[in-house]
């Protein structure tokens, strides 16, 4: 989880955040929805559609392909119909796997980008940390959201306090990254094992025979 703190503008208080947003990765546009961030919702919805579209189109093609020996499309595909079906399945799984990895990388980037984007927009709207909230100031400045003032730079105790706060938070973030890495390894092993078992059950038939057996 990202580290949150309060930002105030007049009588309004909202939460800013630094660090990676695990909720963005797992729940996507629901995070800005609960924050009341309309712009964030729209951005993440567009990204979700763009990320999912290639996989959806490929799945739609395979599930709705109608074999017609007289159609132009079938004639174009005819050289590939004698390929072993298991090789077609392997290529399909690899392609979907590559799309999934790309999707994961995109959402990992969005997870690390969104909190900064959201908090910076709050700051530009006039929100600021509560009075004497050194914790929020340390995070905002340690993560590059705000600049250190000359007075702060000359105050060694203040700078040491800020440094300790930021180092503690980043250390905790690193621990969460390791947990996240273990999660990815488990998911990867499960996906590889599941697909391997599925492919091993495919008989020694051609793609054309598989299409006819499916009644397409």
ROSE-4610 file (N, C-alpha, C; in Angstrom, 1 decimal, always signed):
// ROSE-4610
residu = [X/X/X/X/X/X/X/X/X/X/X/X/X/X/X/X/X/X/X/X/X/X/X/X/X/X/X/X/X/X/X/X/X/X/X/X/X/X/X/X/X/X/X/X/X/X/X/X/X/X/X/X/X/X/X/X/X/X/X/X/X/X/X/X/X/X/X/X/X/X/X/X/X/X/X/X/X/X/X/X/X/X/X/X/X/X/X/X/X/X/X/X/X/X/X/X/X/X/X/X/X/X/X/X/X/X/X/X/X/X/X/X/X/X/X/X/X/X/X/X/X/X/X/X/X/X/X/X/X/X/X/X/X/X/X/X/X/X/X/X/X/X/X/X/X/X/X/X/X/X/X/X/X/X/X/X/X/X/X/X/X/X/X/X/X/X/X/X/X/X/X/X/X/X/X/X/X/X/X/X/X/X/X/X/X/X/X/X/X/X/X/X/X/X/X/X/X/X/X/X/X/X/X/X/X/X/X/X/X/X/X/X/X/X/X/X/X/X/X/X/X/X/X/X/X/X/X/X/X/X/X/X/X/X/X/X/X/X/X/X/X/X/X/X/X/X/X/X/X/X/X/X/X/X/X/X/X/X/X/X/X/X/X/X/X/X/X/X/X/X/X/X/X/X/X/X/X/X/X/X/X/X/X/X/X/X/X/X/X/X/X/X/X/X/X/X/X/X/X/X/X/X/X/X/X/X/X/X/X/X/X/X/X/X/X/X/X/X/X/X/X/X/X/X/X/X/X/X/X/X/X/X/X/X/X/X/X/X/X/X/X/X/X/X/X/X/X/X/X/X/X/X/X/X/X/X/X/X/X/X/X/X/X/X/X/X/X/X/X/X/X/X/X/X/X/X/X/X/X/X/X/X/X/X/X/X/X/X/X/X/X/X/X/X/X/X/X/X/X/X/X/X/X/X/X/X/X/X/X/X/X/X/X/X/X/X/X/X/X/X/X/X/X/X/X/X/X/X/X/X/X/X/X/X/X/X/X/X/X/X/X/X/X/X/X/X/X/X/X/X/X/X/X/X/X/X/X/X/X/X/X/X/X/X/X/X/X/X/X/X/X/X/X/X/X/X/X/X/X/X/X/X/X/X/X/X/X/X/X/X/X/X/X/X/X/X/X/X/X/X/X/X/X/X/X/X/X/X/X/X/X/X/X/X/X/X/X/X/X/X/X/X/X/X/X/X/X/X/X/X/X/X/X/X/X/X/X/X/X/X/X/X/X/X/X/X/X/X/X/X/X/X/X/X/X/X/X/X/X/X/X/X/X/X/X/X/X/X/X/X/X/X/X/X/X/X/X/X/X/X/X/X/X/X/X/X/X/X/X/X/X/X/X/X/X/X/X/X/X/X/X/X/X/X/X/X/X/X/X/X/X/X/X/X/X/X/X/X/X/X/X/X/X/X/X/X/X/X/X/X/X/X/X/X/X/X/X/X/X/X/X/X/X/X/X/X/X/X]
num = [1/1/1/2/2/2/3/3/3/4/4/4/5/5/5/6/6/6/7/7/7/8/8/8/9/9/9/10/10/10/11/11/11/12/12/12/13/13/13/14/14/14/15/15/15/16/16/16/17/17/17/18/18/18/19/19/19/20/20/20/21/21/21/22/22/22/23/23/23/24/24/24/25/25/25/26/26/26/27/27/27/28/28/28/29/29/29/30/30/30/31/31/31/32/32/32/33/33/33/34/34/34/35/35/35/36/36/36/37/37/37/38/38/38/39/39/39/40/40/40/41/41/41/42/42/42/43/43/43/44/44/44/45/45/45/46/46/46/47/47/47/48/48/48/49/49/49/50/50/50/51/51/51/52/52/52/53/53/53/54/54/54/55/55/55/56/56/56/57/57/57/58/58/58/59/59/59/60/60/60/61/61/61/62/62/62/63/63/63/64/64/64/65/65/65/66/66/66/67/67/67/68/68/68/69/69/69/70/70/70/71/71/71/72/72/72/73/73/73/74/74/74/75/75/75/76/76/76/77/77/77/78/78/78/79/79/79/80/80/80/81/81/81/82/82/82/83/83/83/84/84/84/85/85/85/86/86/86/87/87/87/88/88/88/89/89/89/90/90/90/91/91/91/92/92/92/93/93/93/94/94/94/95/95/95/96/96/96/97/97/97/98/98/98/99/99/99/100/100/100/101/101/101/102/102/102/103/103/103/104/104/104/105/105/105/106/106/106/107/107/107/108/108/108/109/109/109/110/110/110/111/111/111/112/112/112/113/113/113/114/114/114/115/115/115/116/116/116/117/117/117/118/118/118/119/119/119/120/120/120/121/121/121/122/122/122/123/123/123/124/124/124/125/125/125/126/126/126/127/127/127/128/128/128/129/129/129/130/130/130/131/131/131/132/132/132/133/133/133/134/134/134/135/135/135/136/136/136/137/137/137/138/138/138/139/139/139/140/140/140/141/141/141/142/142/142/143/143/143/144/144/144/145/145/145/146/146/146/147/147/147/148/148/148/149/149/149/150/150/150/151/151/151/152/152/152/153/153/153/154/154/154/155/155/155/156/156/156/157/157/157/158/158/158/159/159/159/160/160/160/161/161/161/162/162/162/163/163/163/164/164/164/165/165/165/166/166/166/167/167/167/168/168/168/169/169/169/170/170/170/171/171/171/172/172/172/173/173/173/174/174/174/175/175/175/176/176/176/177/177/177/178/178/178/179/179/179/180/180/180/181/181/181/182/182/182/183/183/183/184/184/184/185/185/185/186/186/186/187/187/187/188/188/188/189/189/189/190/190/190/191/191/191/192/192/192/193/193/193/194/194/194/195/195/195/196/196/196/197/197/197/198/198/198/199/199/199/200/200/200/201/201/201/202/202/202/203/203/203/204/204/204/205/205/205/206/206/206/207/207/207/208/208/208/209/209/209/210/210/210/211/211/211/212/212/212/213/213/213/214/214/214/215/215/215/216/216/216]
x = [+0.8/+0.0/+0.9/+0.4/+1.1/+0.9/+1.8/+1.8/+1.0/+0.0/-1.0/-0.8/-1.2/-1.1/-2.2/-2.5/-3.6/-3.1/-3.9/-3.7/-4.9/-4.7/-5.9/-5.9/-7.2/-7.4/-8.7/-8.6/-9.7/-10.3/-11.6/-12.2/-12.2/-11.6/-11.6/-10.3/-10.4/-9.2/-9.3/-8.2/-8.1/-6.7/-6.7/-5.4/-4.5/-3.3/-2.3/-1.6/-0.7/+0.0/+1.3/+2.2/+3.5/+3.7/+4.6/+4.9/+4.0/+4.2/+3.5/+2.1/+1.1/-0.3/-0.7/-0.7/-1.1/-2.6/-3.4/-4.8/-5.1/-4.3/-4.4/-4.1/-3.1/-2.7/-3.8/-4.4/-5.4/-6.8/-7.2/-8.5/-8.7/-7.6/-7.6/-8.4/-9.4/-10.2/-11.0/-11.2/-11.9/-11.2/-9.9/-9.2/-9.5/-9.4/-9.8/-11.3/-12.1/-13.5/-13.8/-13.1/-13.3/-12.7/-11.7/-11.1/-11.9/-12.9/-13.6/-12.8/-11.9/-11.0/-11.5/-12.4/-13.0/-12.0/-11.0/-10.0/-9.2/-8.9/-8.2/-9.0/-10.3/-11.2/-11.2/-11.3/-11.4/-10.1/-9.0/-7.6/-7.4/-7.8/-7.6/-8.6/-9.8/-10.7/-10.2/-9.7/-9.1/-7.9/-7.1/-5.9/-6.3/-7.4/-7.9/-8.4/-9.2/-9.7/-8.6/-7.6/-6.5/-5.7/-5.5/-4.7/-5.4/-6.7/-7.5/-8.0/-8.0/-8.6/-7.8/-6.5/-5.8/-6.2/-6.2/-6.5/-7.9/-8.8/-10.3/-10.5/-9.9/-10.0/-9.5/-8.4/-7.9/-8.8/-9.3/-10.2/-11.5/-12.0/-13.2/-13.0/-11.9/-11.6/-11.6/-10.9/-10.8/-12.2/-13.0/-14.2/-15.4/-15.2/-16.2/-15.8/-14.7/-14.2/-15.1/-15.7/-16.5/-15.8/-15.6/-14.9/-15.8/-15.4/-16.1/-15.1/-15.1/-14.0/-14.1/-15.2/-15.3/-15.0/-14.8/-14.6/-13.1/-12.9/-11.6/-10.7/-11.2/-10.4/-9.9/-10.7/-10.3/-9.3/-9.4/-8.4/-7.0/-7.1/-5.8/-5.2/-6.0/-5.5/-5.2/-5.6/-5.5/-4.1/-3.0/-1.7/-1.4/-2.1/-1.8/-2.8/-3.8/-4.7/-4.2/-3.1/-2.5/-1.4/-1.2/-0.3/-0.9/+0.0/-0.5/-1.2/-2.4/-3.2/-2.5/-1.6/-1.0/+0.0/+0.6/+1.5/+0.7/-0.6/-1.4/-1.8/-2.1/-2.4/-1.2/+0.0/+1.3/+1.5/+1.3/+1.5/+0.4/-0.8/-1.9/-1.5/-1.1/-0.8/+0.4/+1.4/+2.6/+2.2/+1.3/+0.9/+0.1/-0.9/-1.6/-0.7/+0.3/+1.2/+2.0/+2.5/+3.2/+2.3/+1.0/+0.1/-0.1/-0.2/-0.4/+0.8/+2.0/+3.2/+3.3/+2.9/+2.9/+1.9/+0.7/-0.3/+0.1/+0.8/+1.3/+2.3/+3.2/+4.2/+3.6/+2.5/+1.8/+1.2/+0.5/-0.1/+0.8/+2.0/+3.1/+3.5/+3.7/+4.0/+2.9/+1.7/+0.6/+0.5/+0.7/+0.7/+1.7/+2.9/+3.9/+3.7/+3.0/+2.7/+1.5/+0.5/-0.8/-0.8/-0.2/-0.2/+0.5/+1.6/+2.3/+1.4/+0.8/+0.0/-1.2/-1.8/-3.0/-2.6/-1.5/-1.1/-0.6/+0.1/+0.6/-0.6/-1.7/-2.8/-3.5/-3.5/-4.0/-3.2/-1.9/-1.0/-1.2/-1.4/-1.6/-3.0/-3.9/-5.2/-5.2/-4.0/-3.9/-3.9/-4.0/-3.9/-2.5/-2.4/-1.0/-1.1/+0.1/+0.1/-0.5/-0.9/-1.4/-0.3/-0.6/+0.5/+1.3/+2.6/+3.6/+3.6/+3.1/+3.1/+4.4/+5.4/+6.7/+6.7/+5.9/+5.8/+5.4/+4.3/+3.8/+4.8/+5.4/+6.4/+7.6/+8.1/+9.2/+9.0/+7.8/+7.5/+7.3/+6.6/+6.4/+7.7/+8.6/+9.9/+10.9/+10.9/+11.7/+11.4/+10.2/+9.7/+9.7/+10.1/+10.2/+9.0/+7.9/+6.7/+6.8/+7.6/+7.9/+9.4/+9.8/+11.2/+11.5/+12.7/+13.2/+13.4/+12.9/+13.2/+14.6/+15.1/+16.5/+16.6/+15.5/+15.5/+15.7/+15.0/+15.1/+16.5/+17.0/+18.4/+19.4/+19.2/+20.2/+19.9/+18.8/+18.4/+18.8/+19.9/+20.4/+19.5/+19.0/+18.1/+16.8/+16.3/+15.1/+15.4/+16.5/+16.9/+17.1/+17.7/+18.0/+16.6/+15.7/+14.4/+13.7/+13.7/+13.1/+13.7/+15.1/+15.8/+15.4/+15.3/+14.9/+13.5/+12.6/+11.2/+11.1/+11.8/+11.8/+12.5/+13.6/+14.3/+13.5/+12.7/+11.9/+10.8/+10.1/+9.0/+9.5/+10.7/+11.2/+11.6/+12.1/+12.5/+11.2/+10.1/+8.9/+8.3/+8.5/+8.1/+8.9/+10.1/+11.0/+10.5/+10.1/+9.6/+8.3/+7.5/+6.2/+6.5/+7.6/+8.0/+8.4/+9.1/+9.5/+8.3/+7.3/+6.1/+5.4/+5.4/+4.7/+5.5/+6.8/+7.6/+7.2/+7.1/+6.7/+5.3/+4.4/+3.1/+3.2/+4.0/+4.2/+4.8/+5.8/+6.4/+5.4/+4.5/+3.5/+2.5/+2.0/+1.1/+1.7/+3.0/+3.7/+3.8/+4.2/+4.3/+2.9/+1.9/+0.5/+0.1/+0.4/+0.0/+0.7/+2.1/+2.9/+2.4/+2.2/+1.8/+0.4/-0.5/-1.9/-1.9/-1.1/-1.1/-0.3/+0.7/+1.5/+0.6/-0.2/-1.1/-2.2/-2.7/-3.7/-3.1/-1.9/-1.3/-1.0/-0.5/-0.2/-1.4/-2.6/-3.8/-4.3/-3.7/-4.0/-3.5/-4.3/-3.9/-3.0/-2.6/-1.8/-2.6/-3.5/-4.4/-4.0/-4.5/-4.2/-5.2/-4.9/-5.8/-7.1/-7.1/-8.3/-9.2/-8.5/-9.3/-9.9/-9.1/-9.7/-10.9/-10.8/-11.9/-13.2/-13.0/-14.1/-14.7/-13.8/-14.2/-15.0/-14.7/-15.5/-16.8/-17.0/-18.2/-18.3/-17.1/-17.0/-17.2]
y = [-1.2/+0.0/+1.2/+2.3/+3.6/+4.2/+5.2/+6.0/+7.2/+7.4/+8.6/+9.6/+10.8/+11.9/+12.9/+13.8/+14.8/+16.1/+16.6/+17.8/+18.7/+20.0/+20.8/+22.0/+22.4/+23.7/+24.3/+25.4/+26.0/+25.0/+24.6/+23.7/+22.3/+22.1/+20.8/+20.0/+18.7/+17.9/+16.7/+16.4/+15.2/+14.5/+13.3/+12.5/+12.5/+12.9/+12.7/+11.4/+11.0/+9.7/+9.7/+8.9/+8.7/+7.2/+6.7/+5.3/+4.6/+3.3/+2.5/+2.2/+2.3/+2.1/+0.6/-0.3/-1.6/-1.7/-0.8/-0.8/-0.4/+0.5/+0.8/-0.5/-1.2/-2.4/-3.5/-3.7/-4.8/-4.3/-3.0/-2.6/-1.5/-1.0/-0.1/+1.2/+1.4/+2.7/+2.8/+1.8/+1.9/+2.8/+2.8/+3.7/+5.1/+5.7/+7.1/+7.3/+6.3/+6.4/+6.7/+6.0/+6.2/+7.5/+8.0/+9.3/+10.5/+10.2/+11.3/+11.9/+11.2/+11.7/+11.4/+12.2/+11.9/+11.8/+12.7/+12.7/+11.4/+10.9/+9.6/+8.5/+8.5/+7.4/+7.3/+8.4/+8.4/+7.9/+8.4/+8.0/+6.5/+5.9/+4.5/+3.6/+4.1/+3.4/+3.3/+4.4/+4.3/+3.4/+3.4/+2.5/+1.1/+0.8/-0.6/-1.1/-0.3/-0.7/-1.0/-0.1/-0.3/-1.5/-1.8/-3.0/-4.3/-4.3/-5.5/-5.8/-4.8/-4.9/-6.0/-6.0/-7.0/-8.5/-8.8/-10.1/-10.4/-9.5/-9.7/-10.0/-9.2/-9.5/-10.8/-11.3/-12.6/-13.7/-13.6/-14.6/-14.6/-13.4/-13.3/-14.0/-13.8/-14.4/-16.0/-16.5/-18.0/-18.6/-17.9/-18.4/-18.3/-17.4/-17.1/-17.4/-18.1/-18.4/-19.5/-19.2/-20.2/-20.7/-22.0/-22.7/-22.8/-22.2/-22.3/-22.4/-23.6/-23.9/-23.0/-22.3/-21.5/-20.0/-19.7/-18.3/-17.9/-16.6/-16.1/-16.2/-16.0/-16.0/-17.4/-18.4/-19.8/-20.2/-19.7/-20.0/-19.4/-18.2/-17.6/-18.4/-18.9/-19.7/-21.2/-21.6/-23.1/-23.6/-22.9/-23.5/-23.8/-23.1/-23.3/-24.4/-24.9/-25.8/-27.2/-27.5/-28.8/-28.8/-27.7/-27.6/-28.4/-29.0/-29.7/-28.7/-29.1/-28.2/-27.8/-28.7/-28.3/-27.1/-27.0/-25.9/-24.6/-24.7/-23.5/-23.1/-24.0/-23.7/-23.1/-23.7/-23.1/-21.7/-21.4/-20.0/-19.1/-19.6/-18.8/-18.5/-19.5/-19.3/-18.3/-18.5/-17.6/-16.1/-16.0/-14.6/-14.0/-14.7/-14.2/-13.9/-14.8/-14.6/-13.3/-13.0/-11.8/-10.6/-10.6/-9.6/-9.4/-10.5/-10.4/-9.7/-10.1/-9.5/-8.0/-7.6/-6.2/-5.5/-6.1/-5.5/-5.3/-6.3/-6.2/-5.1/-5.0/-3.9/-2.5/-2.4/-1.2/-0.8/-1.8/-1.4/-1.2/-1.9/-1.6/-0.1/+0.3/+1.7/+2.7/+2.3/+3.2/+3.2/+2.1/+2.0/+2.9/+3.1/+3.9/+5.4/+5.6/+7.0/+7.7/+6.9/+7.5/+8.4/+7.9/+8.6/+10.0/+10.0/+11.3/+12.2/+11.7/+12.5/+13.1/+12.2/+12.7/+13.7/+13.5/+14.4/+15.7/+15.6/+16.9/+17.7/+17.1/+17.8/+18.5/+17.8/+18.5/+19.7/+19.5/+20.6/+21.8/+21.6/+22.7/+23.4/+22.6/+23.2/+24.0/+24.0/+24.8/+24.1/+22.7/+21.9/+21.9/+21.8/+21.8/+21.0/+20.6/+19.8/+20.6/+19.9/+20.6/+21.3/+22.2/+23.0/+22.1/+22.3/+21.5/+20.0/+19.6/+18.2/+17.8/+17.6/+17.3/+16.0/+15.1/+13.8/+13.9/+14.7/+15.0/+15.8/+16.8/+17.6/+16.8/+15.9/+15.1/+14.2/+13.6/+12.7/+13.5/+14.6/+15.4/+15.9/+16.3/+16.8/+15.7/+14.6/+13.5/+12.8/+12.8/+12.1/+13.1/+14.3/+15.3/+16.0/+16.0/+16.7/+18.2/+18.5/+19.9/+20.1/+21.3/+21.7/+22.0/+21.8/+22.2/+23.7/+24.3/+25.8/+26.0/+27.2/+27.5/+27.4/+27.8/+27.7/+26.2/+25.4/+23.9/+23.4/+23.8/+23.3/+23.7/+24.9/+25.3/+24.7/+24.1/+23.5/+22.0/+21.7/+20.3/+19.3/+19.7/+18.8/+18.5/+19.5/+19.3/+18.4/+18.6/+17.8/+16.4/+16.2/+14.8/+14.1/+14.9/+14.3/+13.9/+14.8/+14.4/+13.2/+13.1/+12.0/+10.7/+10.7/+9.5/+9.0/+10.0/+9.6/+9.0/+9.6/+9.1/+7.7/+7.6/+6.3/+5.2/+5.5/+4.5/+4.0/+5.0/+4.7/+3.9/+4.3/+3.6/+2.2/+2.0/+0.7/-0.2/+0.3/-0.4/-0.7/+0.2/+0.0/-1.1/-1.2/-2.2/-3.6/-3.7/-5.0/-5.4/-4.4/-4.7/-5.1/-4.6/-5.0/-6.5/-6.9/-8.3/-9.2/-8.8/-9.6/-9.7/-8.5/-8.5/-9.4/-9.4/-10.3/-11.8/-12.1/-13.5/-13.8/-12.9/-13.0/-13.3/-12.5/-12.7/-14.1/-14.5/-15.8/-16.9/-16.8/-17.9/-17.9/-16.7/-16.6/-17.2/-16.8/-17.3/-18.8/-19.4/-20.9/-21.6/-21.0/-21.5/-21.5/-20.3/-20.1/-21.1/-21.2/-22.1/-23.6/-24.0/-25.4/-25.7/-24.7/-24.9/-25.1/-24.2/-24.2/-25.4/-25.8/-27.0/-28.3/-28.4/-29.5/-29.5/-28.3/-28.2/-28.6/-28.1/-28.4/-29.9/-30.5/-31.9/-32.8/-32.3/-33.1/-33.0/-32.1/-31.9/-33.1/-33.8/-34.9/-34.6/-35.6/-35.4/-35.1/-34.1/-33.8/-32.5/-32.3/-31.0/-29.9/-28.7/-27.6/-27.8/-28.3/-28.5/-29.6/-30.6/-31.7/-31.2/-30.3/-29.7/-28.8/-28.1/-27.2/-28.0/-29.1/-30.0/-30.7/-31.1/-31.8/-30.9/-29.6/-28.6/-28.2/-28.7/-28.4/-27.0/-26.4/-25.0/-25.0]
z = [+0.0/+0.0/+0.0/-0.6/-0.7/+0.7/+0.9/+2.2/+2.0/+2.9/+2.7/+3.8/+3.5/+4.5/+4.1/+5.0/+4.7/+4.1/+3.1/+2.5/+2.7/+3.0/+3.3/+2.4/+2.0/+1.3/+1.8/+2.5/+3.2/+4.2/+4.0/+4.9/+4.4/+3.2/+2.6/+2.9/+3.2/+3.4/+2.5/+1.9/+1.0/+1.3/+1.0/+1.2/+0.0/+0.2/-0.8/-0.6/-1.5/-1.3/-2.1/-1.6/-2.3/-2.3/-3.3/-3.4/-4.3/-4.5/-5.4/-4.9/-5.8/-5.4/-5.8/-4.8/-5.0/-5.4/-4.8/-5.1/-6.6/-7.1/-8.6/-9.4/-9.0/-9.8/-9.7/-8.6/-8.4/-8.7/-8.4/-8.6/-9.6/-10.2/-11.3/-11.0/-11.9/-11.8/-10.5/-9.7/-8.5/-7.5/-7.5/-6.6/-6.8/-8.0/-8.2/-8.0/-8.2/-8.0/-6.5/-5.6/-4.2/-3.7/-4.5/-4.1/-4.7/-5.6/-6.2/-7.3/-7.9/-8.9/-10.3/-10.9/-12.1/-13.3/-13.3/-14.3/-14.3/-13.1/-12.9/-13.4/-13.1/-13.5/-15.1/-15.7/-17.2/-17.8/-17.2/-17.7/-17.6/-16.4/-16.2/-16.9/-17.2/-18.0/-19.4/-20.0/-21.3/-21.4/-20.4/-20.4/-20.3/-19.5/-19.3/-20.6/-21.4/-22.7/-23.7/-23.7/-24.6/-24.3/-23.0/-22.6/-22.9/-22.7/-22.8/-24.3/-25.1/-26.4/-27.3/-27.4/-28.2/-27.8/-26.5/-26.1/-26.3/-26.1/-26.4/-27.9/-28.8/-30.2/-30.6/-30.1/-30.4/-29.9/-28.7/-28.2/-29.0/-29.3/-30.1/-31.5/-32.1/-33.4/-33.3/-32.3/-32.2/-31.8/-31.0/-30.5/-31.6/-32.5/-33.5/-34.9/-35.1/-36.4/-37.1/-38.2/-38.9/-40.1/-40.1/-41.2/-42.4/-43.5/-44.8/-45.9/-46.5/-47.5/-48.7/-48.9/-50.1/-49.8/-48.5/-48.1/-48.4/-48.8/-49.1/-47.9/-46.7/-45.5/-45.2/-45.4/-45.2/-46.2/-47.5/-48.5/-48.2/-47.5/-47.1/-46.0/-45.1/-44.0/-44.3/-45.5/-45.8/-45.7/-46.0/-45.8/-44.3/-43.4/-42.0/-41.3/-42.1/-41.5/-41.2/-41.9/-41.7/-40.6/-40.0/-38.8/-37.6/-36.9/-35.7/-34.8/-34.3/-33.4/-32.2/-31.6/-30.4/-30.6/-31.8/-32.1/-32.2/-32.7/-32.8/-31.4/-30.5/-29.1/-28.4/-28.7/-28.1/-28.5/-29.8/-30.3/-29.7/-29.5/-28.9/-27.5/-26.7/-25.3/-25.2/-26.0/-26.0/-26.3/-27.3/-27.7/-26.5/-26.0/-24.9/-23.7/-23.5/-22.4/-22.5/-23.8/-24.0/-23.8/-24.2/-24.0/-22.5/-21.8/-20.3/-19.6/-20.0/-19.5/-19.8/-21.0/-21.4/-20.5/-20.3/-19.5/-18.0/-17.5/-16.1/-16.0/-17.0/-17.0/-17.0/-17.9/-18.0/-16.7/-16.0/-14.7/-13.6/-13.7/-12.7/-12.8/-14.1/-14.3/-13.8/-14.1/-13.7/-12.2/-11.5/-10.1/-9.4/-10.1/-9.5/-9.9/-11.0/-11.6/-11.0/-10.7/-10.4/-9.1/-8.0/-6.8/-6.9/-7.6/-7.9/-8.7/-9.8/-10.6/-9.8/-9.0/-8.3/-7.2/-6.5/-5.4/-6.0/-7.1/-7.8/-8.2/-8.7/-9.1/-7.9/-6.8/-5.5/-5.1/-5.2/-4.8/-5.7/-7.1/-8.0/-7.8/-7.2/-6.9/-5.6/-4.9/-3.7/-2.4/-2.5/-1.3/-0.7/+0.6/+1.2/+2.5/+3.0/+4.3/+5.4/+6.4/+7.6/+8.3/+9.1/+9.8/+10.7/+10.6/+11.4/+11.2/+10.0/+9.6/+8.9/+9.7/+9.2/+8.4/+8.8/+8.1/+6.6/+6.4/+5.1/+4.3/+4.9/+4.2/+3.8/+4.7/+4.4/+3.2/+3.1/+2.0/+0.7/+0.8/-0.4/-1.0/-0.2/-0.6/-0.9/-0.1/-0.4/-1.7/-2.1/-3.3/-4.5/-4.3/-5.4/-5.7/-4.9/-5.2/-4.9/-3.9/-3.6/-3.4/-3.5/-3.4/-1.9/-1.5/-0.1/-0.1/+1.0/+1.1/+1.5/+1.3/+1.8/+3.3/+4.0/+5.4/+5.9/+5.2/+5.6/+5.3/+4.2/+3.8/+4.8/+5.5/+6.5/+7.8/+8.0/+9.3/+9.3/+9.8/+9.7/+10.4/+11.6/+12.3/+11.5/+10.9/+10.1/+8.9/+8.2/+7.1/+7.5/+8.7/+9.2/+9.5/+10.1/+10.4/+9.1/+8.1/+6.8/+6.2/+6.2/+5.7/+6.3/+7.7/+8.4/+8.1/+7.9/+7.6/+6.2/+5.2/+3.8/+3.8/+4.4/+4.4/+5.0/+6.1/+6.7/+5.8/+5.2/+4.2/+3.0/+2.5/+1.3/+1.7/+2.9/+3.3/+3.4/+4.0/+4.0/+2.6/+1.7/+0.3/-0.3/+0.0/-0.6/-0.1/+1.1/+1.7/+0.9/+0.6/-0.1/-1.5/-2.1/-3.5/-3.5/-2.4/-2.4/-2.2/-1.4/-1.3/-2.7/-3.4/-4.7/-5.7/-5.6/-6.4/-6.2/-5.0/-4.6/-5.2/-5.1/-5.7/-7.2/-7.9/-9.4/-9.7/-8.9/-9.1/-9.0/-8.0/-7.8/-8.9/-9.3/-10.5/-11.7/-12.0/-13.2/-13.2/-12.0/-11.9/-12.2/-11.6/-11.8/-13.2/-13.9/-15.3/-16.2/-16.0/-16.8/-16.6/-15.4/-15.1/-15.7/-15.5/-16.1/-17.6/-18.3/-19.7/-20.2/-19.5/-19.9/-19.9/-18.8/-18.7/-19.7/-20.1/-21.1/-22.5/-22.8/-24.1/-24.2/-23.1/-23.1/-23.4/-23.1/-23.4/-24.8/-25.6/-27.0/-27.8/-28.5/-29.3/-30.5/-31.3/-32.5/-33.7/-33.6/-34.7/-35.3/-36.6/-37.2/-36.8/-37.2/-36.8/-37.5/-38.8/-39.5/-38.9/-38.4/-37.7/-36.4/-35.7/-34.5/-34.8/-35.9/-36.2/-36.5/-37.3/-37.7/-36.5/-35.6/-34.4/-33.5/-33.5/-32.7/-33.4/-34.6/-35.3/-35.8/-36.1/-36.6/-38.1]
